[in-house]
Amino acid sequence: MTPPEEKYGGSFVDENIHFIMGPLSIYQFNKFAEHGLCAVRLFQYIRTKQGLVWGSKPEFKGKDTSHKWVYIDNKNLYDWFGLHQPTKWKLLKQLSDPKIGLLEYEKRGSGKLPIARIKAPKKKLN
């Protein structure tokens, strides 16, 4: 049996991902759920990537990484959560609308992966 510290070496390209690393805010989850199942899938993907990318670094061990930027690629988004590329773009635009304000995202040019992060607060403010 492999010791727990050797199970995850930072590479998740060929792995099946069946978990979300890090704490989840039920308030954020509910806010995304108001916009449908695909929005929840995008939320789960972003939180999973934040945990895998940032949570594995020693300086972020045990700390909240929900404010960090992550790349939103098409292959893992479809393989892990079943979300297609056109739906990804529709949701990124919809959820980053100033009226909704759940996400921030940046297009990085043609042929490059967009980056995104969750902007919604972790708890209800007032």
N, CA, C and O atoms as CSV, one atom per row, in Angstrom:
chain,resi,resn,atom,element,x,y,z
A,1,MET,N,N,0.841,-1.183,0.000
A,1,MET,CA,C,0.000,0.000,0.000
A,1,MET,C,C,0.885,1.245,0.000
A,1,MET,O,O,1.889,1.302,0.710
A,2,THR,N,N,0.508,2.236,-0.798
A,2,THR,CA,C,1.283,3.459,-0.925
A,2,THR,C,C,0.986,4.399,0.242
A,2,THR,O,O,-0.178,4.609,0.583
A,3,PRO,N,N,2.029,4.967,0.858
A,3,PRO,CA,C,1.778,5.941,1.915
A,3,PRO,C,C,0.989,7.137,1.364
A,3,PRO,O,O,1.161,7.494,0.199
A,4,PRO,N,N,0.126,7.761,2.182
A,4,PRO,CA,C,-0.733,8.850,1.699
A,4,PRO,C,C,0.031,10.002,1.055
A,4,PRO,O,O,-0.455,10.589,0.089
A,5,GLU,N,N,1.217,10.342,1.568
A,5,GLU,CA,C,1.950,11.476,1.014
A,5,GLU,C,C,2.520,11.174,-0.374
A,5,GLU,O,O,2.891,12.095,-1.101
A,6,GLU,N,N,2.593,9.890,-0.746
A,6,GLU,CA,C,3.116,9.530,-2.061
A,6,GLU,C,C,2.005,9.252,-3.077
A,6,GLU,O,O,2.290,9.069,-4.260
A,7,LYS,N,N,0.751,9.217,-2.635
A,7,LYS,CA,C,-0.355,8.924,-3.536
A,7,LYS,C,C,-0.517,9.983,-4.602
A,7,LYS,O,O,-0.714,9.662,-5.774
A,8,TYR,N,N,-0.436,11.224,-4.215
A,8,TYR,CA,C,-0.640,12.325,-5.154
A,8,TYR,C,C,0.662,13.073,-5.351
A,8,TYR,O,O,1.152,13.740,-4.439
A,9,GLY,N,N,1.225,12.956,-6.558
A,9,GLY,CA,C,2.495,13.598,-6.848
A,9,GLY,C,C,2.354,14.902,-7.596
A,9,GLY,O,O,3.350,15.428,-8.091
A,10,GLY,N,N,1.143,15.449,-7.697
A,10,GLY,CA,C,0.954,16.713,-8.386
A,10,GLY,C,C,0.487,16.562,-9.818
A,10,GLY,O,O,0.066,17.545,-10.428
A,11,SER,N,N,0.548,15.365,-10.375
A,11,SER,CA,C,0.125,15.141,-11.752
A,11,SER,C,C,-1.284,14.561,-11.748
A,11,SER,O,O,-1.544,13.553,-11.091
A,12,PHE,N,N,-2.194,15.199,-12.482
A,12,PHE,CA,C,-3.550,14.690,-12.539
A,12,PHE,C,C,-4.052,14.623,-13.974
A,12,PHE,O,O,-5.260,14.630,-14.211
A,13,VAL,N,N,-3.136,14.558,-14.931
A,13,VAL,CA,C,-3.507,14.516,-16.338
A,13,VAL,C,C,-4.196,13.197,-16.676
A,13,VAL,O,O,-5.249,13.210,-17.314
A,14,ASP,N,N,-3.640,12.076,-16.274
A,14,ASP,CA,C,-4.184,10.768,-16.624
A,14,ASP,C,C,-4.969,10.132,-15.485
A,14,ASP,O,O,-5.328,8.958,-15.568
A,15,GLU,N,N,-5.240,10.877,-14.434
A,15,GLU,CA,C,-5.929,10.335,-13.263
A,15,GLU,C,C,-7.430,10.556,-13.378
A,15,GLU,O,O,-7.874,11.490,-14.046
A,16,ASN,N,N,-8.207,9.706,-12.734
A,16,ASN,CA,C,-9.633,9.946,-12.573
A,16,ASN,C,C,-9.812,10.749,-11.300
A,16,ASN,O,O,-9.349,10.346,-10.233
A,17,ILE,N,N,-10.481,11.880,-11.410
A,17,ILE,CA,C,-10.679,12.748,-10.259
A,17,ILE,C,C,-12.079,12.488,-9.712
A,17,ILE,O,O,-13.067,12.639,-10.430
A,18,HIS,N,N,-12.162,12.101,-8.452
A,18,HIS,CA,C,-13.441,11.784,-7.827
A,18,HIS,C,C,-13.617,12.568,-6.526
A,18,HIS,O,O,-14.303,12.091,-5.621
A,19,PHE,N,N,-13.032,13.732,-6.408
A,19,PHE,CA,C,-13.081,14.455,-5.149
A,19,PHE,C,C,-12.895,15.942,-5.394
A,19,PHE,O,O,-12.464,16.362,-6.467
A,20,ILE,N,N,-13.221,16.717,-4.398
A,20,ILE,CA,C,-12.934,18.147,-4.408
A,20,ILE,C,C,-12.014,18.393,-3.230
A,20,ILE,O,O,-12.354,18.069,-2.093
A,21,MET,N,N,-10.852,18.964,-3.496
A,21,MET,CA,C,-9.915,19.239,-2.415
A,21,MET,C,C,-10.250,20.574,-1.784
A,21,MET,O,O,-10.511,21.548,-2.489
A,22,GLY,N,N,-10.246,20.626,-0.496
A,22,GLY,CA,C,-10.470,21.875,0.209
A,22,GLY,C,C,-11.906,22.030,0.654
A,22,GLY,O,O,-12.791,21.308,0.195
A,23,PRO,N,N,-12.136,22.974,1.550
A,23,PRO,CA,C,-13.481,23.192,2.076
A,23,PRO,C,C,-14.392,23.842,1.039
A,23,PRO,O,O,-13.942,24.623,0.201
A,24,LEU,N,N,-15.671,23.511,1.110
A,24,LEU,CA,C,-16.673,24.114,0.232
A,24,LEU,C,C,-17.581,25.012,1.048
A,24,LEU,O,O,-17.916,24.700,2.190
A,25,SER,N,N,-17.972,26.116,0.464
A,25,SER,CA,C,-18.945,26.993,1.095
A,25,SER,C,C,-20.325,26.616,0.580
A,25,SER,O,O,-20.562,26.636,-0.628
A,26,ILE,N,N,-21.236,26.273,1.481
A,26,ILE,CA,C,-22.583,25.909,1.066
A,26,ILE,C,C,-23.302,27.132,0.503
A,26,ILE,O,O,-24.182,26.997,-0.347
A,27,TYR,N,N,-22.937,28.310,0.968
A,27,TYR,CA,C,-23.534,29.540,0.430
A,27,TYR,C,C,-23.146,29.717,-1.042
A,27,TYR,O,O,-24.000,30.007,-1.879
A,28,GLN,N,N,-21.863,29.543,-1.353
A,28,GLN,CA,C,-21.420,29.631,-2.745
A,28,GLN,C,C,-22.094,28.560,-3.589
A,28,GLN,O,O,-22.543,28.830,-4.703
A,29,PHE,N,N,-22.164,27.354,-3.061
A,29,PHE,CA,C,-22.794,26.250,-3.780
A,29,PHE,C,C,-24.244,26.594,-4.118
A,29,PHE,O,O,-24.683,26.371,-5.246
A,30,ASN,N,N,-24.990,27.133,-3.157
A,30,ASN,CA,C,-26.392,27.494,-3.382
A,30,ASN,C,C,-26.529,28.623,-4.394
A,30,ASN,O,O,-27.460,28.621,-5.199
A,31,LYS,N,N,-25.621,29.580,-4.364
A,31,LYS,CA,C,-25.667,30.680,-5.331
A,31,LYS,C,C,-25.464,30.154,-6.752
A,31,LYS,O,O,-26.145,30.598,-7.677
A,32,PHE,N,N,-24.544,29.223,-6.932
A,32,PHE,CA,C,-24.329,28.627,-8.243
A,32,PHE,C,C,-25.519,27.751,-8.630
A,32,PHE,O,O,-25.887,27.699,-9.804
A,33,ALA,N,N,-26.120,27.067,-7.667
A,33,ALA,CA,C,-27.262,26.197,-7.948
A,33,ALA,C,C,-28.467,26.990,-8.449
A,33,ALA,O,O,-29.303,26.442,-9.168
A,34,GLU,N,N,-28.569,28.247,-8.090
A,34,GLU,CA,C,-29.655,29.093,-8.584
A,34,GLU,C,C,-29.598,29.256,-10.102
A,34,GLU,O,O,-30.601,29.602,-10.725
A,35,HIS,N,N,-28.441,29.011,-10.697
A,35,HIS,CA,C,-28.245,29.179,-12.135
A,35,HIS,C,C,-28.193,27.851,-12.882
A,35,HIS,O,O,-27.838,27.816,-14.060
A,36,GLY,N,N,-28.542,26.767,-12.210
A,36,GLY,CA,C,-28.667,25.479,-12.883
A,36,GLY,C,C,-27.562,24.493,-12.580
A,36,GLY,O,O,-26.557,24.821,-11.949
A,37,LEU,N,N,-27.776,23.271,-13.048
A,37,LEU,CA,C,-26.849,22.171,-12.812
A,37,LEU,C,C,-25.486,22.418,-13.448
A,37,LEU,O,O,-24.456,22.100,-12.854
A,38,CYS,N,N,-25.475,22.980,-14.650
A,38,CYS,CA,C,-24.196,23.216,-15.332
A,38,CYS,C,C,-23.349,24.235,-14.573
A,38,CYS,O,O,-22.123,24.129,-14.561
A,39,ALA,N,N,-23.984,25.212,-13.945
A,39,ALA,CA,C,-23.248,26.188,-13.134
A,39,ALA,C,C,-22.625,25.508,-11.916
A,39,ALA,O,O,-21.510,25.847,-11.520
A,40,VAL,N,N,-23.331,24.562,-11.327
A,40,VAL,CA,C,-22.789,23.801,-10.190
A,40,VAL,C,C,-21.604,22.965,-10.645
A,40,VAL,O,O,-20.606,22.855,-9.933
A,41,ARG,N,N,-21.712,22.377,-11.827
A,41,ARG,CA,C,-20.592,21.591,-12.361
A,41,ARG,C,C,-19.370,22.468,-12.597
A,41,ARG,O,O,-18.248,22.047,-12.315
A,42,LEU,N,N,-19.566,23.669,-13.104
A,42,LEU,CA,C,-18.448,24.593,-13.304
A,42,LEU,C,C,-17.839,24.990,-11.956
A,42,LEU,O,O,-16.617,25.057,-11.825
A,43,PHE,N,N,-18.677,25.249,-10.965
A,43,PHE,CA,C,-18.206,25.568,-9.610
A,43,PHE,C,C,-17.359,24.426,-9.055
A,43,PHE,O,O,-16.276,24.654,-8.516
A,44,GLN,N,N,-17.856,23.197,-9.189
A,44,GLN,CA,C,-17.107,22.044,-8.686
A,44,GLN,C,C,-15.780,21.883,-9.418
A,44,GLN,O,O,-14.769,21.545,-8.803
A,45,TYR,N,N,-15.777,22.121,-10.716
A,45,TYR,CA,C,-14.537,22.021,-11.490
A,45,TYR,C,C,-13.518,23.056,-11.003
A,45,TYR,O,O,-12.350,22.729,-10.794
A,46,ILE,N,N,-13.957,24.289,-10.827
A,46,ILE,CA,C,-13.038,25.344,-10.387
A,46,ILE,C,C,-12.485,25.022,-9.005
A,46,ILE,O,O,-11.284,25.165,-8.777
A,47,ARG,N,N,-13.338,24.592,-8.077
A,47,ARG,CA,C,-12.861,24.266,-6.723
A,47,ARG,C,C,-11.919,23.061,-6.748
A,47,ARG,O,O,-10.943,23.027,-5.999
A,48,THR,N,N,-12.202,22.073,-7.600
A,48,THR,CA,C,-11.320,20.909,-7.710
A,48,THR,C,C,-9.951,21.335,-8.230
A,48,THR,O,O,-8.923,20.944,-7.678
A,49,LYS,N,N,-9.940,22.139,-9.295
A,49,LYS,CA,C,-8.665,22.602,-9.852
A,49,LYS,C,C,-7.903,23.466,-8.856
A,49,LYS,O,O,-6.681,23.361,-8.761
A,50,GLN,N,N,-8.605,24.322,-8.109
A,50,GLN,CA,C,-7.928,25.145,-7.106
A,50,GLN,C,C,-7.271,24.264,-6.052
A,50,GLN,O,O,-6.144,24.525,-5.631
A,51,GLY,N,N,-7.968,23.235,-5.633
A,51,GLY,CA,C,-7.394,22.319,-4.648
A,51,GLY,C,C,-6.218,21.541,-5.189
A,51,GLY,O,O,-5.217,21.363,-4.495
A,52,LEU,N,N,-6.328,21.070,-6.427
A,52,LEU,CA,C,-5.243,20.279,-7.006
A,52,LEU,C,C,-4.015,21.124,-7.315
A,52,LEU,O,O,-2.887,20.721,-7.033
A,53,VAL,N,N,-4.240,22.289,-7.890
A,53,VAL,CA,C,-3.116,23.128,-8.316
A,53,VAL,C,C,-2.485,23.847,-7.129
A,53,VAL,O,O,-1.268,23.798,-6.947
A,54,TRP,N,N,-3.301,24.507,-6.330
A,54,TRP,CA,C,-2.766,25.332,-5.237
A,54,TRP,C,C,-2.638,24.566,-3.928
A,54,TRP,O,O,-1.708,24.811,-3.160
A,55,GLY,N,N,-3.558,23.642,-3.662
A,55,GLY,CA,C,-3.533,22.916,-2.396
A,55,GLY,C,C,-2.365,21.971,-2.252
A,55,GLY,O,O,-2.014,21.581,-1.138
A,56,SER,N,N,-1.753,21.593,-3.373
A,56,SER,CA,C,-0.625,20.663,-3.310
A,56,SER,C,C,0.697,21.374,-3.038
A,56,SER,O,O,1.710,20.722,-2.788
A,57,LYS,N,N,0.695,22.707,-3.086
A,57,LYS,CA,C,1.938,23.452,-2.832
A,57,LYS,C,C,2.129,23.620,-1.334
A,57,LYS,O,O,1.165,23.885,-0.616
A,58,PRO,N,N,3.355,23.471,-0.852
A,58,PRO,CA,C,3.604,23.498,0.596
A,58,PRO,C,C,3.160,24.798,1.269
A,58,PRO,O,O,2.696,24.761,2.409
A,59,GLU,N,N,3.287,25.936,0.602
A,59,GLU,CA,C,2.920,27.204,1.239
A,59,GLU,C,C,1.406,27.379,1.395
A,59,GLU,O,O,0.959,28.255,2.135
A,60,PHE,N,N,0.616,26.552,0.702
A,60,PHE,CA,C,-0.840,26.644,0.794
A,60,PHE,C,C,-1.477,25.451,1.495
A,60,PHE,O,O,-2.703,25.347,1.527
A,61,LYS,N,N,-0.669,24.541,2.063
A,61,LYS,CA,C,-1.202,23.359,2.743
A,61,LYS,C,C,-2.112,23.792,3.891
A,61,LYS,O,O,-1.692,24.535,4.778
A,62,GLY,N,N,-3.360,23.323,3.869
A,62,GLY,CA,C,-4.305,23.626,4.928
A,62,GLY,C,C,-4.908,25.010,4.862
A,62,GLY,O,O,-5.681,25.383,5.745
A,63,LYS,N,N,-4.579,25.787,3.836
A,63,LYS,CA,C,-5.109,27.145,3.715
A,63,LYS,C,C,-6.165,27.188,2.622
A,63,LYS,O,O,-6.221,26.314,1.757
A,64,ASP,N,N,-6.996,28.214,2.676
A,64,ASP,CA,C,-8.063,28.386,1.692
A,64,ASP,C,C,-7.481,28.878,0.372
A,64,ASP,O,O,-6.731,29.853,0.340
A,65,THR,N,N,-7.830,28.198,-0.713
A,65,THR,CA,C,-7.332,28.588,-2.036
A,65,THR,C,C,-8.463,29.011,-2.961
A,65,THR,O,O,-8.287,29.050,-4.178
A,66,SER,N,N,-9.618,29.326,-2.397
A,66,SER,CA,C,-10.785,29.609,-3.231
A,66,SER,C,C,-10.690,30.942,-3.968
A,66,SER,O,O,-11.526,31.218,-4.828
A,67,HIS,N,N,-9.721,31.757,-3.663
A,67,HIS,CA,C,-9.557,33.049,-4.342
A,67,HIS,C,C,-8.492,32.995,-5.440
A,67,HIS,O,O,-8.214,34.009,-6.080
A,68,LYS,N,N,-7.903,31.835,-5.661
A,68,LYS,CA,C,-6.820,31.692,-6.643
A,68,LYS,C,C,-7.358,31.454,-8.049
A,68,LYS,O,O,-8.424,30.865,-8.225
A,69,TRP,N,N,-6.609,31.918,-9.047
A,69,TRP,CA,C,-6.964,31.745,-10.452
A,69,TRP,C,C,-6.571,30.351,-10.920
A,69,TRP,O,O,-5.537,29.827,-10.507
A,70,VAL,N,N,-7.393,29.743,-11.786
A,70,VAL,CA,C,-7.092,28.446,-12.402
A,70,VAL,C,C,-7.447,28.485,-13.882
A,70,VAL,O,O,-8.306,29.258,-14.306
A,71,TYR,N,N,-6.774,27.640,-14.664
A,71,TYR,CA,C,-7.078,27.500,-16.081
A,71,TYR,C,C,-8.331,26.639,-16.239
A,71,TYR,O,O,-8.512,25.659,-15.515
A,72,ILE,N,N,-9.192,27.006,-17.184
A,72,ILE,CA,C,-10.401,26.234,-17.466
A,72,ILE,C,C,-10.215,25.551,-18.822
A,72,ILE,O,O,-10.450,26.155,-19.868
A,73,ASP,N,N,-9.794,24.297,-18.792
A,73,ASP,CA,C,-9.564,23.583,-20.051
A,73,ASP,C,C,-10.800,22.761,-20.417
A,73,ASP,O,O,-11.614,22.430,-19.555
A,74,ASN,N,N,-10.928,22.440,-21.695
A,74,ASN,CA,C,-12.114,21.740,-22.181
A,74,ASN,C,C,-12.090,20.243,-21.881
A,74,ASN,O,O,-13.123,19.668,-21.539
A,75,LYS,N,N,-10.934,19.609,-22.004
A,75,LYS,CA,C,-10.860,18.157,-21.868
A,75,LYS,C,C,-11.215,17.703,-20.453
A,75,LYS,O,O,-12.086,16.850,-20.278
A,76,ASN,N,N,-10.550,18.263,-19.445
A,76,ASN,CA,C,-10.836,17.852,-18.074
A,76,ASN,C,C,-12.236,18.277,-17.641
A,76,ASN,O,O,-12.898,17.553,-16.897
A,77,LEU,N,N,-12.686,19.426,-18.092
A,77,LEU,CA,C,-14.032,19.887,-17.748
A,77,LEU,C,C,-15.073,18.892,-18.252
A,77,LEU,O,O,-16.050,18.609,-17.559
A,78,TYR,N,N,-14.868,18.367,-19.444
A,78,TYR,CA,C,-15.808,17.371,-19.982
A,78,TYR,C,C,-15.615,16.009,-19.314
A,78,TYR,O,O,-16.593,15.365,-18.934
A,79,ASP,N,N,-14.368,15.566,-19.168
A,79,ASP,CA,C,-14.104,14.239,-18.598
A,79,ASP,C,C,-14.548,14.141,-17.136
A,79,ASP,O,O,-15.120,13.129,-16.733
A,80,TRP,N,N,-14.293,15.168,-16.350
A,80,TRP,CA,C,-14.591,15.120,-14.918
A,80,TRP,C,C,-16.040,15.441,-14.605
A,80,TRP,O,O,-16.641,14.797,-13.746
A,81,PHE,N,N,-16.619,16.439,-15.296
A,81,PHE,CA,C,-17.947,16.924,-14.914
A,81,PHE,C,C,-18.958,16.941,-16.049
A,81,PHE,O,O,-20.102,17.338,-15.829
A,82,GLY,N,N,-18.582,16.525,-17.258
A,82,GLY,CA,C,-19.524,16.423,-18.357
A,82,GLY,C,C,-20.007,17.745,-18.919
A,82,GLY,O,O,-21.126,17.827,-19.426
A,83,LEU,N,N,-19.189,18.779,-18.839
A,83,LEU,CA,C,-19.572,20.106,-19.314
A,83,LEU,C,C,-18.859,20.391,-20.630
A,83,LEU,O,O,-17.631,20.333,-20.696
A,84,HIS,N,N,-19.617,20.697,-21.673
A,84,HIS,CA,C,-19.059,20.934,-22.999
A,84,HIS,C,C,-18.516,22.354,-23.143
A,84,HIS,O,O,-18.852,23.244,-22.363
A,85,GLN,N,N,-17.681,22.544,-24.143
A,85,GLN,CA,C,-17.008,23.826,-24.386
A,85,GLN,C,C,-17.974,24.983,-24.633
A,85,GLN,O,O,-17.768,26.044,-24.045
A,86,PRO,N,N,-19.010,24.855,-25.460
A,86,PRO,CA,C,-19.916,25.987,-25.654
A,86,PRO,C,C,-20.649,26.386,-24.368
A,86,PRO,O,O,-20.898,27.567,-24.124
A,87,THR,N,N,-20.991,25.379,-23.549
A,87,THR,CA,C,-21.653,25.647,-22.275
A,87,THR,C,C,-20.701,26.358,-21.322
A,87,THR,O,O,-21.115,27.227,-20.555
A,88,LYS,N,N,-19.433,25.987,-21.374
A,88,LYS,CA,C,-18.424,26.639,-20.538
A,88,LYS,C,C,-18.402,28.132,-20.806
A,88,LYS,O,O,-18.442,28.933,-19.872
A,89,TRP,N,N,-18.338,28.511,-22.072
A,89,TRP,CA,C,-18.261,29.936,-22.417
A,89,TRP,C,C,-19.546,30.668,-22.054
A,89,TRP,O,O,-19.505,31.806,-21.586
A,90,LYS,N,N,-20.688,30.016,-22.269
A,90,LYS,CA,C,-21.967,30.641,-21.919
A,90,LYS,C,C,-22.026,30.918,-20.415
A,90,LYS,O,O,-22.442,31.996,-19.991
A,91,LEU,N,N,-21.608,29.939,-19.618
A,91,LEU,CA,C,-21.630,30.092,-18.166
A,91,LEU,C,C,-20.607,31.113,-17.676
A,91,LEU,O,O,-20.896,31.896,-16.771
A,92,LEU,N,N,-19.416,31.109,-18.267
A,92,LEU,CA,C,-18.412,32.093,-17.851
A,92,LEU,C,C,-18.930,33.512,-18.073
A,92,LEU,O,O,-18.763,34.381,-17.217
A,93,LYS,N,N,-19.553,33.739,-19.215
A,93,LYS,CA,C,-20.101,35.068,-19.495
A,93,LYS,C,C,-21.271,35.391,-18.577
A,93,LYS,O,O,-21.357,36.496,-18.042
A,94,GLN,N,N,-22.167,34.436,-18.395
A,94,GLN,CA,C,-23.357,34.660,-17.579
A,94,GLN,C,C,-23.008,34.910,-16.115
A,94,GLN,O,O,-23.516,35.855,-15.513
A,95,LEU,N,N,-22.153,34.077,-15.540
A,95,LEU,CA,C,-21.852,34.168,-14.115
A,95,LEU,C,C,-20.889,35.299,-13.769
A,95,LEU,O,O,-20.772,35.671,-12.602
A,96,SER,N,N,-20.203,35.847,-14.760
A,96,SER,CA,C,-19.320,36.983,-14.494
A,96,SER,C,C,-20.019,38.316,-14.760
A,96,SER,O,O,-19.418,39.375,-14.579
A,97,ASP,N,N,-21.282,38.273,-15.189
A,97,ASP,CA,C,-22.063,39.489,-15.392
A,97,ASP,C,C,-22.100,40.283,-14.078
A,97,ASP,O,O,-22.308,39.688,-13.021
A,98,PRO,N,N,-21.903,41.610,-14.116
A,98,PRO,CA,C,-21.886,42.401,-12.872
A,98,PRO,C,C,-23.150,42.259,-12.020
A,98,PRO,O,O,-23.081,42.414,-10.801
A,99,LYS,N,N,-24.295,41.970,-12.628
A,99,LYS,CA,C,-25.528,41.781,-11.850
A,99,LYS,C,C,-25.476,40.507,-11.019
A,99,LYS,O,O,-26.027,40.446,-9.920
A,100,ILE,N,N,-24.808,39.490,-11.555
A,100,ILE,CA,C,-24.719,38.199,-10.858
A,100,ILE,C,C,-23.442,38.151,-10.024
A,100,ILE,O,O,-23.501,37.895,-8.821
A,101,GLY,N,N,-22.299,38.392,-10.641
A,101,GLY,CA,C,-21.026,38.533,-9.942
A,101,GLY,C,C,-20.513,37.333,-9.182
A,101,GLY,O,O,-19.903,37.498,-8.126
A,102,LEU,N,N,-20.739,36.124,-9.685
A,102,LEU,CA,C,-20.232,34.943,-8.989
A,102,LEU,C,C,-18.809,34.582,-9.382
A,102,LEU,O,O,-18.073,34.009,-8.578
A,103,LEU,N,N,-18.413,34.907,-10.602
A,103,LEU,CA,C,-17.095,34.548,-11.129
A,103,LEU,C,C,-16.376,35.760,-11.692
A,103,LEU,O,O,-16.981,36.779,-12.025
A,104,GLU,N,N,-15.076,35.613,-11.784
A,104,GLU,CA,C,-14.238,36.511,-12.577
A,104,GLU,C,C,-13.523,35.616,-13.576
A,104,GLU,O,O,-13.046,34.541,-13.212
A,105,TYR,N,N,-13.443,36.042,-14.821
A,105,TYR,CA,C,-12.677,35.271,-15.788
A,105,TYR,C,C,-11.991,36.218,-16.751
A,105,TYR,O,O,-12.420,37.355,-16.948
A,106,GLU,N,N,-10.920,35.729,-17.343
A,106,GLU,CA,C,-10.160,36.497,-18.333
A,106,GLU,C,C,-9.944,35.639,-19.562
A,106,GLU,O,O,-9.465,34.509,-19.474
A,107,LYS,N,N,-10.302,36.187,-20.704
A,107,LYS,CA,C,-9.917,35.552,-21.966
A,107,LYS,C,C,-8.453,35.892,-22.160
A,107,LYS,O,O,-8.026,37.005,-21.854
A,108,ARG,N,N,-7.696,34.959,-22.657
A,108,ARG,CA,C,-6.273,35.224,-22.831
A,108,ARG,C,C,-5.869,35.218,-24.285
A,108,ARG,O,O,-4.681,35.141,-24.600
A,109,GLY,N,N,-6.844,35.298,-25.181
A,109,GLY,CA,C,-6.530,35.316,-26.602
A,109,GLY,C,C,-6.971,34.039,-27.281
A,109,GLY,O,O,-7.300,33.047,-26.631
A,110,SER,N,N,-6.971,34.084,-28.585
A,110,SER,CA,C,-7.421,32.953,-29.383
A,110,SER,C,C,-6.509,31.739,-29.179
A,110,SER,O,O,-5.287,31.844,-29.290
A,111,GLY,N,N,-7.112,30.600,-28.882
A,111,GLY,CA,C,-6.353,29.365,-28.723
A,111,GLY,C,C,-5.719,29.181,-27.358
A,111,GLY,O,O,-5.018,28.192,-27.145
A,112,LYS,N,N,-5.940,30.097,-26.425
A,112,LYS,CA,C,-5.369,29.973,-25.079
A,112,LYS,C,C,-6.489,29.739,-24.074
A,112,LYS,O,O,-7.609,30.217,-24.254
A,113,LEU,N,N,-6.176,29.005,-23.026
A,113,LEU,CA,C,-7.159,28.685,-22.007
A,113,LEU,C,C,-7.546,29.942,-21.223
A,113,LEU,O,O,-6.682,30.749,-20.882
A,114,PRO,N,N,-8.826,30.110,-20.938
A,114,PRO,CA,C,-9.210,31.221,-20.062
A,114,PRO,C,C,-8.843,30.876,-18.621
A,114,PRO,O,O,-8.693,29.705,-18.274
A,115,ILE,N,N,-8.702,31.895,-17.791
A,115,ILE,CA,C,-8.497,31.671,-16.368
A,115,ILE,C,C,-9.703,32.230,-15.627
A,115,ILE,O,O,-10.324,33.200,-16.062
A,116,ALA,N,N,-10.025,31.602,-14.497
A,116,ALA,CA,C,-11.206,32.020,-13.741
A,116,ALA,C,C,-10.969,31.806,-12.253
A,116,ALA,O,O,-10.104,31.037,-11.833
A,117,ARG,N,N,-11.778,32.523,-11.476
A,117,ARG,CA,C,-11.800,32.301,-10.026
A,117,ARG,C,C,-13.184,32.647,-9.509
A,117,ARG,O,O,-13.941,33.364,-10.163
A,118,ILE,N,N,-13.505,32.140,-8.348
A,118,ILE,CA,C,-14.812,32.381,-7.735
A,118,ILE,C,C,-14.745,33.705,-6.984
A,118,ILE,O,O,-13.851,33.933,-6.170
A,119,LYS,N,N,-15.698,34.561,-7.273
A,119,LYS,CA,C,-15.739,35.884,-6.677
A,119,LYS,C,C,-16.788,35.982,-5.569
A,119,LYS,O,O,-16.721,36.890,-4.741
A,120,ALA,N,N,-17.749,35.070,-5.540
A,120,ALA,CA,C,-18.845,35.105,-4.571
A,120,ALA,C,C,-18.302,34.960,-3.151
A,120,ALA,O,O,-17.358,34.202,-2.929
A,121,PRO,N,N,-18.884,35.677,-2.187
A,121,PRO,CA,C,-18.446,35.515,-0.786
A,121,PRO,C,C,-18.779,34.130,-0.270
A,121,PRO,O,O,-19.657,33.452,-0.804
A,122,LYS,N,N,-18.070,33.710,0.775
A,122,LYS,CA,C,-18.262,32.374,1.323
A,122,LYS,C,C,-19.450,32.294,2.276
A,122,LYS,O,O,-19.904,31.201,2.615
A,123,LYS,N,N,-19.949,33.434,2.705
A,123,LYS,CA,C,-21.128,33.453,3.568
A,123,LYS,C,C,-21.980,34.656,3.225
A,123,LYS,O,O,-21.513,35.602,2.591
A,124,LYS,N,N,-23.218,34.617,3.644
A,124,LYS,CA,C,-24.145,35.690,3.346
A,124,LYS,C,C,-23.728,36.932,4.127
A,124,LYS,O,O,-23.536,36.884,5.342
A,125,LEU,N,N,-23.591,38.036,3.413
A,125,LEU,CA,C,-23.221,39.303,4.031
A,125,LEU,C,C,-24.485,40.121,4.216
A,125,LEU,O,O,-25.068,40.601,3.244
A,126,ASN,N,N,-24.909,40.282,5.463
A,126,ASN,CA,C,-26.152,41.021,5.832
A,126,ASN,C,C,-27.337,40.323,5.324
A,126,ASN,O,O,-28.460,40.783,5.530
